[in-house]
């Protein structure tokens, strides 16, 4: 894989709670935003935005296992300002809203 794309993925994963603007990351890599998007999609098979959303939702799934964090706190931890958008994206990725995922995970934890 192109080392610039590997670096972009590292930057993305380290800062899931931050705005991941293509312009900021492409500038850090010394690429134009359009060139960065092209290289990213060629290397990963996904757009940067799609990969970022998937990474955020997968991290959120882990964070939801901690019942001391509210859904709103989990949303903020993965870069969402609005819980409604977070809930929509989470349900699209994982098939159910975060609250139902949390309940299912907790019940499964008690059953084992």
ABEGO torsion letter per residue (X at the ends): XBAAAAAAAAAAAAAAABBBBAAAAAAAAGBBAAAAAAAAAAAAGBBAAAAAAAAAAAAAAAAAABAABBAAAAAAAAGBABAAAAAAAAAAAAGBBAAAAAAAAAAAAAAX
